[in-house]
Protein backbone atom coordinates (compact mmCIF):
# COMPACT_ATOMS: atom_id res chain seq x y z
CA UNK A 1 0.00 0.00 0.00
CA UNK A 2 1.21 3.52 -0.77
CA UNK A 3 0.08 6.77 0.80
CA UNK A 4 1.22 9.85 -1.13
CA UNK A 5 1.28 13.52 -0.29
CA UNK A 6 0.81 16.12 -2.99
CA UNK A 7 3.67 18.52 -3.41
CA UNK A 8 2.72 22.16 -3.18
CA UNK A 9 2.68 24.22 -6.36
CA UNK A 10 2.82 27.97 -6.32
CA UNK A 11 1.91 30.75 -8.72
CA UNK A 12 4.15 33.80 -8.71
CA UNK A 13 2.80 37.17 -9.71
CA UNK A 14 5.15 40.06 -10.36
CA UNK A 15 3.61 43.57 -10.29
CA UNK A 16 5.51 46.59 -11.53
CA UNK A 17 4.25 50.07 -10.55
CA UNK A 18 5.53 53.04 -12.57
CA UNK A 19 4.93 56.72 -11.84
CA UNK A 20 5.44 58.72 -15.03
CA UNK A 21 5.41 62.38 -14.03
CA UNK A 22 1.84 63.54 -13.47
CA UNK A 23 0.45 60.59 -15.33
CA UNK A 24 -1.40 57.87 -13.46
CA UNK A 25 0.43 54.79 -12.20
CA UNK A 26 0.94 52.12 -14.83
CA UNK A 27 0.54 48.59 -13.45
CA UNK A 28 2.06 45.73 -15.35
CA UNK A 29 1.08 42.31 -14.09
CA UNK A 30 2.93 39.21 -15.21
CA UNK A 31 1.57 35.84 -14.16
CA UNK A 32 3.82 32.80 -14.28
CA UNK A 33 1.52 29.77 -14.01
CA UNK A 34 2.29 26.56 -12.13
CA UNK A 35 5.87 27.30 -11.22
CA UNK A 36 6.90 24.39 -8.98
CA UNK A 37 8.87 25.29 -5.86
CA UNK A 38 9.77 21.95 -4.30
CA UNK A 39 11.08 21.56 -0.78
CA UNK A 40 14.13 19.37 -0.18
CA UNK A 41 13.22 15.70 -0.32
CA UNK A 42 14.44 12.69 1.63
CA UNK A 43 13.84 8.95 1.25
CA UNK A 44 14.18 6.90 4.44
CA UNK A 45 14.05 3.12 4.66
CA UNK A 46 12.91 1.86 8.05
CA UNK A 47 11.40 5.27 8.71
CA UNK A 48 8.69 3.84 10.96
CA UNK A 49 11.17 2.32 13.42
CA UNK A 50 12.70 3.78 16.57
CA UNK A 51 15.50 5.78 14.94
CA UNK A 52 13.39 6.42 11.87
CA UNK A 53 10.47 7.97 13.75
CA UNK A 54 12.67 10.58 15.42
CA UNK A 55 14.53 11.32 12.18
CA UNK A 56 11.30 11.67 10.18
CA UNK A 57 9.84 13.95 12.84
CA UNK A 58 12.92 16.17 12.61
CA UNK A 59 12.79 16.33 8.81
CA UNK A 60 9.09 17.23 8.85
CA UNK A 61 9.78 20.03 11.33
CA UNK A 62 12.40 21.39 8.93
CA UNK A 63 9.96 21.40 6.00
CA UNK A 64 11.35 18.42 4.08
CA UNK A 65 9.22 16.33 1.76
CA UNK A 66 9.58 12.85 3.32
CA UNK A 67 9.13 9.41 1.77
CA UNK A 68 9.27 6.28 3.93
CA UNK A 69 9.73 2.64 2.91
CA UNK A 70 8.96 0.22 5.76
CA UNK A 71 7.31 -3.20 5.91
CA UNK A 72 6.33 -2.66 9.59
CA UNK A 73 7.88 -6.03 10.50
CA UNK A 74 9.79 -4.66 13.52
CA UNK A 75 7.70 -1.62 14.41
CA UNK A 76 4.16 -0.54 15.17
CA UNK A 77 2.40 1.78 12.76
CA UNK A 78 3.02 5.38 13.81
CA UNK A 79 1.02 8.57 13.45
CA UNK A 80 3.72 10.14 11.25
CA UNK A 81 2.82 7.89 8.32
CA UNK A 82 -0.16 10.14 7.61
CA UNK A 83 2.19 13.10 7.09
CA UNK A 84 4.55 11.52 4.56
CA UNK A 85 4.57 9.45 1.40
CA UNK A 86 4.57 5.88 2.69
CA UNK A 87 5.38 2.61 0.91
CA UNK A 88 4.46 -0.45 2.96
CA UNK A 89 6.93 -2.95 1.54
CA UNK A 90 10.31 -4.56 2.08
CA UNK A 91 13.21 -2.39 1.02
CA UNK A 92 14.50 -5.19 -1.21
CA UNK A 93 11.26 -4.93 -3.25
CA UNK A 94 11.20 -1.14 -3.50
CA UNK A 95 11.56 0.58 -6.86
CA UNK A 96 10.93 4.18 -7.86
CA UNK A 97 11.70 6.70 -10.58
CA UNK A 98 11.31 9.59 -8.15
CA UNK A 99 14.36 11.70 -7.39
CA UNK A 100 15.50 12.71 -3.90
CA UNK A 101 18.01 15.09 -2.38
CA UNK A 102 18.90 12.71 0.46
CA UNK A 103 18.62 8.93 0.81
CA UNK A 104 18.92 7.36 4.28
CA UNK A 105 19.07 3.58 4.75
CA UNK A 106 17.94 2.62 8.27
CA UNK A 107 15.99 -0.58 7.58
CA UNK A 108 17.39 -3.41 9.70
CA UNK A 109 16.64 -5.85 12.51
CA UNK A 110 18.76 -4.28 15.25
CA UNK A 111 18.17 -6.50 18.27
CA UNK A 112 19.96 -9.85 18.77
CA UNK A 113 16.74 -11.80 19.44
CA UNK A 114 15.24 -10.43 16.26
CA UNK A 115 18.13 -10.91 13.84
CA UNK A 116 19.13 -14.28 15.27
CA UNK A 117 15.59 -15.56 14.68
CA UNK A 118 15.46 -14.03 11.14
CA UNK A 119 19.02 -14.31 9.80
CA UNK A 120 18.17 -14.44 6.09
CA UNK A 121 15.90 -11.39 6.21
CA UNK A 122 18.59 -9.59 8.19
CA UNK A 123 21.22 -10.25 5.55
CA UNK A 124 18.94 -9.28 2.67
CA UNK A 125 18.05 -5.85 4.08
CA UNK A 126 21.77 -5.16 4.63
CA UNK A 127 22.84 -6.35 1.20
CA UNK A 128 20.23 -6.20 -1.55
CA UNK A 129 18.32 -3.54 0.37
CA UNK A 130 21.48 -1.44 0.56
CA UNK A 131 21.98 -1.77 -3.19
CA UNK A 132 18.39 -0.66 -3.85
CA UNK A 133 18.92 2.47 -1.80
CA UNK A 134 22.33 3.14 -3.32
CA UNK A 135 20.91 2.89 -6.84
CA UNK A 136 18.12 5.30 -5.91
CA UNK A 137 20.69 7.74 -4.54
CA UNK A 138 22.96 7.35 -7.58
CA UNK A 139 20.15 8.03 -10.05
CA UNK A 140 19.05 11.02 -7.96
CA UNK A 141 22.57 12.39 -7.49
CA UNK A 142 21.61 12.41 -3.81
CA UNK A 143 23.64 12.34 -0.62
CA UNK A 144 23.47 8.80 0.77
CA UNK A 145 23.63 7.88 4.46
CA UNK A 146 23.84 4.39 5.91
CA UNK A 147 23.22 3.50 9.53
CA UNK A 148 25.80 0.80 10.13
CA UNK A 149 26.52 -0.39 13.67
CA UNK A 150 29.15 -0.62 16.37
CA UNK A 151 28.73 -4.38 15.84
CA UNK A 152 31.10 -4.11 12.85
CA UNK A 153 33.90 -3.98 15.45
CA UNK A 154 32.93 -7.33 16.95
CA UNK A 155 34.78 -8.21 20.17
CA UNK A 156 37.10 -5.21 19.90
CA UNK A 157 40.58 -5.32 21.41
CA UNK A 158 41.08 -1.55 21.09
CA UNK A 159 38.99 0.57 23.46
CA UNK A 160 37.65 3.16 23.08
CA UNK A 161 37.31 1.90 19.51
CA UNK A 162 38.26 4.24 16.63
CA UNK A 163 36.84 4.14 13.11
CA UNK A 164 40.20 2.86 11.86
CA UNK A 165 39.87 -0.40 13.84
CA UNK A 166 39.09 -3.19 11.37
CA UNK A 167 37.16 -5.36 13.82
CA UNK A 168 37.30 -8.84 15.31
CA UNK A 169 34.16 -10.59 14.08
CA UNK A 170 33.16 -14.25 13.78
CA UNK A 171 32.24 -14.46 10.06
CA UNK A 172 29.93 -17.46 10.44
CA UNK A 173 28.74 -17.26 14.05
CA UNK A 174 25.19 -16.79 15.25
CA UNK A 175 25.52 -12.97 15.11
CA UNK A 176 27.28 -12.90 11.74
CA UNK A 177 24.04 -12.37 9.80
CA UNK A 178 23.94 -8.88 11.31
CA UNK A 179 27.62 -8.05 11.90
CA UNK A 180 28.91 -9.22 8.54
CA UNK A 181 26.02 -7.86 6.50
CA UNK A 182 26.65 -4.44 8.04
CA UNK A 183 30.32 -4.76 7.11
CA UNK A 184 29.37 -5.88 3.58
CA UNK A 185 27.09 -2.86 3.21
CA UNK A 186 29.92 -0.54 4.19
CA UNK A 187 32.15 -2.14 1.55
CA UNK A 188 29.47 -1.78 -1.13
CA UNK A 189 28.84 1.86 -0.21
CA UNK A 190 32.51 2.71 -0.54
CA UNK A 191 32.64 0.85 -3.87
CA UNK A 192 29.78 3.04 -5.14
CA UNK A 193 31.56 6.14 -3.87
CA UNK A 194 34.78 5.21 -5.67
CA UNK A 195 33.15 4.08 -8.92
CA UNK A 196 30.39 6.70 -9.21
CA UNK A 197 31.85 9.57 -7.16
CA UNK A 198 28.80 9.60 -4.91
CA UNK A 199 28.43 11.62 -1.72
CA UNK A 200 28.16 9.02 1.02
CA UNK A 201 28.02 8.99 4.82
CA UNK A 202 28.41 5.90 7.03
CA UNK A 203 27.54 6.25 10.69
CA UNK A 204 28.19 3.62 13.35
CA UNK A 205 25.73 4.17 16.22
CA UNK A 206 26.43 2.78 19.69
CA UNK A 207 23.37 1.46 21.59
CA UNK A 208 20.89 4.28 21.01
CA UNK A 209 17.88 4.40 23.35
CA UNK A 210 15.06 6.71 24.38
CA UNK A 211 11.30 7.26 24.09
CA UNK A 212 9.46 5.29 21.41
CA UNK A 213 11.87 2.37 21.51
CA UNK A 214 9.79 -0.78 21.43
CA UNK A 215 8.76 -1.87 24.88
CA UNK A 216 7.91 -5.51 24.35
CA UNK A 217 10.38 -8.24 25.18
CA UNK A 218 10.43 -9.60 21.65
CA UNK A 219 12.51 -6.66 20.48
CA UNK A 220 15.15 -7.55 23.03
CA UNK A 221 17.15 -4.33 23.50
CA UNK A 222 18.51 -4.27 27.00
CA UNK A 223 17.26 -0.88 28.26
CA UNK A 224 13.58 -1.27 27.30
CA UNK A 225 13.64 -4.87 28.54
CA UNK A 226 15.05 -3.87 31.91
CA UNK A 227 12.65 -0.93 32.27
CA UNK A 228 9.57 -3.01 31.49
CA UNK A 229 10.71 -5.80 33.82
CA UNK A 230 11.31 -3.26 36.60
CA UNK A 231 7.98 -1.48 36.14
CA UNK A 232 6.19 -4.83 36.30
CA UNK A 233 8.27 -5.94 39.31
CA UNK A 234 9.60 -8.90 37.37
CA UNK A 235 13.14 -10.25 37.56
CA UNK A 236 15.65 -8.33 35.45
CA UNK A 237 17.37 -10.91 33.25
CA UNK A 238 21.09 -10.32 32.73
CA UNK A 239 22.86 -12.48 30.15
CA UNK A 240 26.05 -14.00 31.56
CA UNK A 241 27.93 -12.41 34.45
CA UNK A 242 26.74 -8.89 33.58
CA UNK A 243 30.28 -7.52 33.50
CA UNK A 244 30.10 -6.86 29.76
CA UNK A 245 30.03 -3.11 29.10
CA UNK A 246 28.05 -0.95 26.71
CA UNK A 247 28.12 2.75 25.82
CA UNK A 248 24.56 4.07 25.62
CA UNK A 249 23.57 7.10 23.56
CA UNK A 250 20.33 9.02 24.12
CA UNK A 251 18.18 9.54 21.02
CA UNK A 252 18.43 13.35 21.05
CA UNK A 253 22.22 13.15 20.92
CA UNK A 254 22.07 10.64 18.05
CA UNK A 255 19.64 12.87 16.17
CA UNK A 256 21.75 16.02 16.44
CA UNK A 257 24.87 14.20 15.20
CA UNK A 258 22.97 12.50 12.37
CA UNK A 259 21.50 15.75 11.04
CA UNK A 260 24.88 17.50 11.16
CA UNK A 261 26.57 14.61 9.37
CA UNK A 262 23.93 14.20 6.68
CA UNK A 263 23.33 17.85 5.83
CA UNK A 264 26.99 18.94 5.81
CA UNK A 265 28.01 20.21 2.37
CA UNK A 266 31.25 18.27 2.64
CA UNK A 267 32.88 16.00 5.21
CA UNK A 268 36.48 15.23 6.11
CA UNK A 269 35.63 11.61 6.98
CA UNK A 270 32.87 9.49 5.45
CA UNK A 271 32.74 7.01 8.36
CA UNK A 272 31.98 8.23 11.88
CA UNK A 273 31.26 6.70 15.27
CA UNK A 274 28.12 8.21 16.77
CA UNK A 275 28.04 7.09 20.35
CA UNK A 276 29.39 7.58 23.83
CA UNK A 277 32.82 6.97 25.31
CA UNK A 278 31.30 6.40 28.75
CA UNK A 279 31.02 2.69 29.61
CA UNK A 280 28.67 1.00 32.05
CA UNK A 281 28.40 -2.71 32.81
CA UNK A 282 25.08 -4.38 32.10
CA UNK A 283 24.84 -5.36 35.78
CA UNK A 284 25.35 -1.73 36.88
CA UNK A 285 22.71 -0.67 34.35
CA UNK A 286 20.24 -3.17 35.82
CA UNK A 287 20.89 -1.89 39.36
CA UNK A 288 20.45 1.72 38.22
CA UNK A 289 17.11 1.00 36.56
CA UNK A 290 15.82 -0.85 39.64
CA UNK A 291 16.84 2.15 41.76
CA UNK A 292 15.31 4.77 39.45
CA UNK A 293 12.00 2.91 39.06
CA UNK A 294 11.85 2.13 42.81
CA UNK A 295 11.14 -1.45 41.78
CA UNK A 296 11.10 -4.55 43.92
CA UNK A 297 12.62 -6.57 41.08
CA UNK A 298 15.52 -8.92 41.57
CA UNK A 299 18.45 -9.23 39.17
CA UNK A 300 18.95 -12.77 37.89
CA UNK A 301 21.60 -14.16 35.55
CA UNK A 302 20.86 -16.29 32.49
CA UNK A 303 23.12 -18.08 30.05
CA UNK A 304 25.61 -15.84 28.23
CA UNK A 305 24.97 -15.10 24.58
CA UNK A 306 27.24 -16.59 21.96
CA UNK A 307 29.80 -14.14 20.57
CA UNK A 308 28.51 -11.35 22.83
CA UNK A 309 31.19 -8.59 22.87
CA UNK A 310 32.74 -8.05 26.31
CA UNK A 311 33.21 -4.30 25.99
CA UNK A 312 31.84 -1.52 23.84
CA UNK A 313 33.05 2.09 23.88
CA UNK A 314 33.29 4.64 21.08
CA UNK A 315 36.34 6.71 20.28
CA UNK A 316 34.78 10.10 19.50
CA UNK A 317 37.93 11.97 18.47
CA UNK A 318 36.98 12.30 14.79
CA UNK A 319 33.28 13.10 15.22
CA UNK A 320 34.06 15.78 17.83
CA UNK A 321 36.50 17.41 15.40
CA UNK A 322 34.46 17.00 12.20
CA UNK A 323 30.98 17.87 13.49
CA UNK A 324 31.80 19.85 16.62
CA UNK A 325 29.54 17.36 18.41
CA UNK A 326 29.63 15.51 21.71
CA UNK A 327 26.88 13.66 23.57
CA UNK A 328 25.35 15.87 26.25
CA UNK A 329 22.70 13.63 27.87
CA UNK A 330 24.01 11.46 30.70
CA UNK A 331 22.85 7.87 31.13
CA UNK A 332 20.91 8.81 34.27
CA UNK A 333 19.19 11.76 32.57
CA UNK A 334 18.38 9.72 29.48
CA UNK A 335 17.01 6.86 31.56
CA UNK A 336 14.86 9.28 33.53
CA UNK A 337 13.24 10.55 30.31
CA UNK A 338 12.86 7.04 28.93
CA UNK A 339 11.35 5.63 32.13
CA UNK A 340 8.87 8.53 32.21
CA UNK A 341 7.77 7.67 28.65
CA UNK A 342 7.35 3.98 29.54
CA UNK A 343 5.28 4.88 32.60
CA UNK A 344 2.98 7.03 30.44
CA UNK A 345 2.62 4.16 27.96
CA UNK A 346 1.60 1.74 30.70
CA UNK A 347 -1.04 4.02 32.25
Rosetta blueprint (number, residue, H / E / L):
1 X L
2 X E
3 X E
4 X L
5 X L
6 X L
7 X L
8 X L
9 X L
10 X E
11 X E
12 X E
13 X E
14 X E
15 X E
16 X E
17 X E
18 X E
19 X L
20 X L
21 X L
22 X L
23 X L
24 X L
25 X L
26 X E
27 X E
28 X E
29 X E
30 X E
31 X E
32 X E
33 X E
34 X E
35 X E
36 X L
37 X L
38 X L
39 X L
40 X L
41 X E
42 X E
43 X E
44 X E
45 X E
46 X L
47 X L
48 X L
49 X L
50 X H
51 X H
52 X H
53 X H
54 X H
55 X H
56 X H
57 X H
58 X H
59 X H
60 X H
61 X H
62 X L
63 X L
64 X L
65 X E
66 X E
67 X E
68 X E
69 X E
70 X L
71 X L
72 X L
73 X L
74 X L
75 X L
76 X L
77 X L
78 X L
79 X H
80 X H
81 X H
82 X H
83 X H
84 X L
85 X E
86 X E
87 X E
88 X L
89 X L
90 X L
91 X H
92 X H
93 X H
94 X L
95 X L
96 X L
97 X L
98 X L
99 X L
100 X L
101 X L
102 X E
103 X E
104 X E
105 X E
106 X L
107 X L
108 X L
109 X L
110 X L
111 X L
112 X H
113 X H
114 X H
115 X H
116 X H
117 X H
118 X L
119 X H
120 X H
121 X H
122 X H
123 X H
124 X H
125 X H
126 X L
127 X L
128 X H
129 X H
130 X H
131 X H
132 X H
133 X H
134 X H
135 X H
136 X H
137 X H
138 X H
139 X H
140 X H
141 X L
142 X L
143 X E
144 X E
145 X E
146 X E
147 X E
148 X L
149 X L
150 X H
151 X H
152 X H
153 X H
154 X E
155 X L
156 X L
157 X L
158 X L
159 X L
160 X L
161 X E
162 X L
163 X L
164 X L
165 X L
166 X L
167 X L
168 X E
169 X L
170 X L
171 X L
172 X L
173 X L
174 X L
175 X L
176 X H
177 X H
178 X H
179 X H
180 X H
181 X H
182 X H
183 X H
184 X H
185 X H
186 X H
187 X H
188 X H
189 X H
190 X H
191 X H
192 X H
193 X H
194 X H
195 X H
196 X H
197 X L
198 X L
199 X L
200 X E
201 X E
202 X E
203 X E
204 X E
205 X E
206 X L
207 X L
208 X E
209 X E
210 X L
211 X L
212 X L
213 X L
214 X L
215 X L
216 X L
217 X L
218 X L
219 X L
220 X L
221 X L
222 X H
223 X H
224 X H
225 X H
226 X H
227 X H
228 X H
229 X H
230 X H
231 X H
232 X L
233 X L
234 X L
235 X L
236 X E
237 X E
238 X E
239 X E
240 X L
241 X L
242 X L
243 X L
244 X L
245 X E
246 X E
247 X L
248 X L
249 X E
250 X E
251 X H
252 X H
253 X H
254 X H
255 X H
256 X H
257 X H
258 X H
259 X H
260 X H
261 X H
262 X H
263 X H
264 X L
265 X L
266 X L
267 X L
268 X L
269 X L
270 X L
271 X E
272 X E
273 X E
274 X E
275 X L
276 X L
277 X L
278 X L
279 X L
280 X E
281 X E
282 X H
283 X H
284 X H
285 X H
286 X H
287 X H
288 X H
289 X H
290 X H
291 X H
292 X H
293 X H
294 X L
295 X L
296 X L
297 X L
298 X L
299 X E
300 X E
301 X E
302 X E
303 X L
304 X L
305 X L
306 X L
307 X L
308 X L
309 X L
310 X L
311 X L
312 X L
313 X L
314 X E
315 X L
316 X L
317 X H
318 X H
319 X H
320 X H
321 X H
322 X H
323 X H
324 X L
325 X L
326 X L
327 X L
328 X L
329 X L
330 X L
331 X H
332 X H
333 X H
334 X H
335 X H
336 X H
337 X H
338 X H
339 X H
340 X H
341 X H
342 X H
343 X H
344 X H
345 X H
346 X H
347 X L
